[in-house]
Amino acid sequence: MSTVERRVRAMINPWSTAFARWWCHSAARFTLTGHGPRRRVRRRDRDVVRPTGADTAASRMPQAVRIEPLTQVDVASAVELAVRALRVKPGDRGEQFASDITDELAQMFVAKANGQVVGYGRVIELAADDAGPGTPAGCYLSGVLVDPAWQGRGIATALTRARLRWAFDHTDAVFYVAGANNTASLHLHAALGFQEVKRFGSDRSAAGVDVLSQLVRTTATYGPGPLEAQPH
């Protein structure tokens, strides 16, 4: 194309040359198409709060959670939760959990979301001194664990209510032992009416002291909560 022809075309469409230059500019091209070098838009990226992998995963989690007695189908998922959340080896947890299914002196409840166990809690009848020196024989709550991604949703409370309902079908008083430094657990049980009975030395807690608490059955009932499976 001759110089004269280029000048004539530019006169006919004076915006064509400017548009071509603008379009070829990498920043403009990236703004409209997403293609091209990103170095011109990094300043904007600094103002954007991007979700982390954990946040994104949590936003995709189903919200329906059910509290149910442990079944054989749940054992593997409960063991996987314990291994992942507690950072321990499986050991014989599978056998321990499975034994609660048929043991008349124990019961394990699980919190399930989309078929996966996201929390569990046990209740078991113990002989005197089994829970610690000087502890009485009776029904004890133990072993509550909730997946960190699911904490703060009332799951631990729902698990405790389910266990209390089971326990009060067998006895008039329920006991609970926790480390003196486990304030979250102590507050949770105190909110449900547990009262401290005594403290004793223990090498099982970081504080070196365990707290024995007791809840006596009253006229209050512990029917199924919003997360619990309704009786058939």
C-alpha positions as CSV (number, residue, x, y, z in Angstrom):
1,M,0.0,0.0,0.0
2,S,1.4,3.4,-1.0
3,T,1.9,6.3,1.3
4,V,-0.9,8.2,-0.5
5,E,-3.4,5.3,0.0
6,R,-2.6,5.1,3.7
7,R,-3.2,8.8,4.2
8,V,-6.5,8.6,2.3
9,R,-7.7,5.7,4.5
10,A,-6.7,7.5,7.7
11,M,-8.7,10.5,6.5
12,I,-11.8,8.4,5.8
13,N,-11.6,6.7,9.2
14,P,-9.5,8.8,11.6
15,W,-10.3,6.5,14.5
16,S,-8.9,3.3,12.9
17,T,-5.3,4.0,13.6
18,A,-5.9,5.1,17.2
19,F,-8.1,2.1,17.8
20,A,-5.5,-0.3,16.4
21,R,-2.8,1.2,18.7
22,W,-5.1,1.1,21.7
23,W,-6.1,-2.6,21.0
24,C,-2.5,-3.7,20.6
25,H,-1.7,-2.2,24.0
26,S,-1.4,-5.2,26.3
27,A,-3.2,-3.7,29.3
28,A,-6.2,-2.8,27.2
29,R,-6.3,-6.2,25.5
30,F,-6.2,-7.9,28.9
31,T,-8.9,-5.8,30.3
32,L,-11.4,-6.9,27.6
33,T,-10.2,-10.4,26.8
34,G,-8.2,-11.7,29.7
35,H,-5.2,-12.4,27.5
36,G,-1.9,-10.7,27.5
37,P,0.7,-9.7,30.1
38,R,-0.8,-9.1,33.6
39,R,1.9,-6.8,34.9
40,R,-0.2,-3.7,34.3
41,V,-3.1,-5.0,36.5
42,R,-1.1,-6.2,39.5
43,R,-1.9,-2.9,41.3
44,R,-5.6,-3.8,41.2
45,D,-4.9,-7.3,42.5
46,R,-3.5,-6.0,45.7
47,D,-7.0,-4.5,46.5
48,V,-8.8,-7.8,46.0
49,V,-9.2,-10.2,48.9
50,R,-9.0,-13.6,47.3
51,P,-10.5,-16.6,49.2
52,T,-8.0,-19.2,50.5
53,G,-8.4,-22.9,49.7
54,A,-9.9,-23.6,53.1
55,D,-12.5,-20.7,52.7
56,T,-13.5,-22.0,49.2
57,A,-13.8,-25.5,50.5
58,A,-15.9,-24.4,53.5
59,S,-18.3,-22.4,51.2
60,R,-18.9,-25.6,49.2
61,M,-19.7,-27.7,52.3
62,P,-23.3,-28.9,52.7
63,Q,-25.1,-27.3,55.6
64,A,-27.3,-30.3,56.6
65,V,-25.8,-32.1,59.6
66,R,-27.5,-35.0,61.4
67,I,-26.7,-36.5,64.8
68,E,-27.2,-40.3,64.7
69,P,-26.0,-43.4,66.6
70,L,-22.8,-44.9,65.1
71,T,-23.4,-47.7,62.6
72,Q,-20.8,-50.0,61.0
73,V,-20.9,-47.9,57.8
74,D,-19.7,-44.9,59.8
75,V,-16.7,-46.5,61.5
76,A,-14.1,-45.9,58.7
77,S,-15.1,-42.3,58.4
78,A,-15.0,-41.7,62.1
79,V,-11.5,-43.2,62.3
80,E,-10.4,-41.0,59.4
81,L,-11.6,-38.0,61.2
82,A,-9.7,-38.9,64.4
83,V,-6.5,-39.5,62.4
84,R,-6.8,-36.2,60.5
85,A,-7.9,-34.0,63.4
86,L,-5.9,-35.5,66.2
87,R,-2.8,-36.3,64.0
88,V,-2.5,-39.8,65.3
89,K,-2.2,-43.2,63.9
90,P,-5.4,-45.3,63.5
91,G,-4.3,-47.9,65.9
92,D,-7.2,-50.0,67.1
93,R,-9.7,-47.1,67.0
94,G,-11.8,-49.0,64.4
95,E,-12.2,-51.9,66.8
96,Q,-13.0,-49.6,69.7
97,F,-15.6,-47.6,67.7
98,A,-17.2,-50.8,66.3
99,S,-17.5,-52.3,69.8
100,D,-19.8,-49.3,70.9
101,I,-22.4,-50.5,68.3
102,T,-23.1,-53.7,70.3
103,D,-21.9,-52.8,73.8
104,E,-24.8,-52.3,76.2
105,L,-22.6,-50.1,78.5
106,A,-21.5,-47.7,75.8
107,Q,-22.9,-45.7,72.9
108,M,-21.2,-43.5,70.2
109,F,-23.0,-40.8,68.3
110,V,-21.8,-39.2,65.1
111,A,-22.5,-36.0,63.3
112,K,-22.8,-36.6,59.6
113,A,-22.8,-34.2,56.6
114,N,-23.2,-35.6,53.1
115,G,-22.6,-39.1,54.4
116,Q,-19.3,-38.2,56.1
117,V,-18.6,-38.1,59.8
118,V,-17.7,-34.6,60.8
119,G,-17.9,-35.1,64.6
120,Y,-18.5,-37.8,67.2
121,G,-18.9,-38.3,70.9
122,R,-19.1,-41.3,73.3
123,V,-20.9,-42.1,76.5
124,I,-19.8,-45.1,78.6
125,E,-20.5,-46.7,82.0
126,L,-17.3,-46.9,84.1
127,A,-16.4,-48.5,87.3
128,A,-15.2,-46.6,90.3
129,D,-11.7,-45.0,89.8
130,D,-11.7,-45.7,86.0
131,A,-12.1,-42.1,85.1
132,G,-9.5,-41.0,87.7
133,P,-8.6,-41.5,91.4
134,G,-11.6,-41.2,93.6
135,T,-14.1,-40.9,90.8
136,P,-17.4,-42.7,91.3
137,A,-18.9,-45.5,89.2
138,G,-21.4,-44.3,86.7
139,C,-22.2,-43.0,83.2
140,Y,-19.5,-40.8,81.7
141,L,-19.4,-38.5,78.7
142,S,-16.1,-38.8,76.8
143,G,-14.4,-38.5,73.5
144,V,-16.0,-35.5,71.8
145,L,-14.3,-34.5,68.5
146,V,-15.6,-32.1,65.8
147,D,-13.8,-31.5,62.5
148,P,-12.1,-28.0,62.8
149,A,-13.9,-26.9,59.6
150,W,-17.3,-27.6,61.2
151,Q,-16.7,-26.1,64.6
152,G,-18.8,-23.2,65.9
153,R,-22.0,-24.7,64.5
154,G,-23.5,-26.3,67.6
155,I,-22.4,-29.8,66.7
156,A,-20.6,-30.5,70.0
157,T,-23.7,-29.4,71.9
158,A,-26.0,-31.5,69.8
159,L,-23.7,-34.5,70.3
160,T,-23.8,-33.9,74.1
161,R,-27.6,-33.6,74.2
162,A,-27.9,-36.9,72.3
163,R,-25.6,-38.7,74.7
164,L,-27.4,-37.2,77.7
165,R,-30.7,-38.5,76.4
166,W,-29.1,-42.0,76.1
167,A,-27.5,-41.8,79.5
168,F,-30.7,-40.7,81.3
169,D,-32.4,-43.8,79.9
170,H,-30.0,-45.8,82.0
171,T,-29.2,-43.7,85.1
172,D,-30.2,-40.6,87.0
173,A,-26.8,-38.9,87.1
174,V,-24.1,-38.4,84.4
175,F,-20.5,-37.5,85.0
176,Y,-17.9,-35.8,82.9
177,V,-14.1,-35.4,83.3
178,A,-12.0,-32.8,81.5
179,G,-8.6,-31.1,82.0
180,A,-8.8,-27.9,84.0
181,N,-7.3,-26.0,81.1
182,N,-10.0,-27.2,78.7
183,T,-12.2,-24.1,79.2
184,A,-14.2,-24.5,76.0
185,S,-15.4,-28.0,77.0
186,L,-16.0,-27.0,80.6
187,H,-18.1,-24.0,79.5
188,L,-20.1,-26.1,77.1
189,H,-21.1,-28.7,79.8
190,A,-21.7,-26.0,82.4
191,A,-24.2,-24.4,80.0
192,L,-26.1,-27.7,79.9
193,G,-26.2,-27.8,83.7
194,F,-23.1,-29.7,84.8
195,Q,-21.7,-28.7,88.1
196,E,-18.2,-29.2,89.4
197,V,-17.8,-32.0,92.0
198,K,-14.1,-31.9,92.6
199,R,-10.6,-31.6,91.1
200,F,-7.8,-34.1,91.2
201,G,-4.2,-34.5,90.0
202,S,-3.9,-36.1,86.6
203,D,-1.1,-36.7,84.1
204,R,-3.6,-36.9,81.2
205,S,-4.1,-33.1,80.9
206,A,-1.6,-30.4,80.2
207,A,-2.7,-28.6,83.3
208,G,-1.9,-31.6,85.5
209,V,-5.4,-31.2,87.0
210,D,-8.7,-32.8,85.9
211,V,-12.2,-31.6,86.8
212,L,-15.0,-34.0,87.7
213,S,-18.5,-32.6,86.9
214,Q,-21.9,-34.1,87.4
215,L,-25.4,-33.5,86.0
216,V,-28.4,-34.9,87.8
217,R,-31.6,-35.6,85.9
218,T,-34.3,-33.2,86.7
219,T,-37.7,-32.4,85.2
220,A,-35.8,-30.9,82.2
221,T,-35.8,-33.1,79.1
222,Y,-33.2,-33.6,76.5
223,G,-35.3,-34.3,73.4
224,P,-33.9,-34.3,69.9
225,G,-32.4,-31.0,68.9
226,P,-32.5,-29.4,65.4
227,L,-29.4,-31.4,64.3
228,E,-30.6,-34.7,65.7
229,A,-32.5,-37.5,63.9
230,Q,-36.0,-37.7,65.1
231,P,-37.1,-41.0,66.7
232,H,-39.2,-43.2,64.5
